[in-house]
Amino acid sequence: ETGGSYGLDGAGISISGNHYQTDGPRPYSSFNSNNGSLRGEANLTDRYSINADLHLTTFRTYDPGTSSKPLINNWVDITRGSAGVSILNHSANSQGALKAFFNWGRHDIFDGFHSTDNNLGIQLYQGLSLLQNNVTTIGIDYRRYGGSARNQLTKVDYGDHFVSEFSAYALVQ
């Protein structure tokens, strides 16, 4: 595992990475995974700051089956990632953010199954402390998620399926 954090007054960046690997106890039982992330943040003013992050994971593993009924070359190959950026604000009686994110994945399986998916969204909210021991938050959210799946060997197409959601809200605590 490797990583590090570096910063300046009011700003910083962190980087990390991991590699895991085993040959497994039996033939066709290996596992290999790589992970990496990058995160940065900075104060723009006394009231505003920004942060961003990026994560990526890949892994390949095998299912060897049971000892009495071994499987040969039953692999799964997956890549997953996420990214986001936020602009935050804060003062004595108010705090909020504008956030955007995107998550994605790719999945390949020995039997020909292939899928991709993603999830993206935007969130805007502001919390106000106008009364003692009270916070009122108002906001809006938008999300779109779904994916596509196909079998590349049999040519079966499971289609593309996506859902979009929007909401507005107010919370009093």
Beta strands, then each sheet from edge to edge (+ up, - down):
strand 1: 2-8
strand 2: 11-22
strand 3: 31-43
strand 4: 48-62
strand 5: 75-91
strand 6: 94-109
strand 7: 113-128
strand 8: 136-151
strand 9: 157-172
sheet 1: 1+ 2- 3+ 4- 5+ 6- 7+ 8- 9+
end
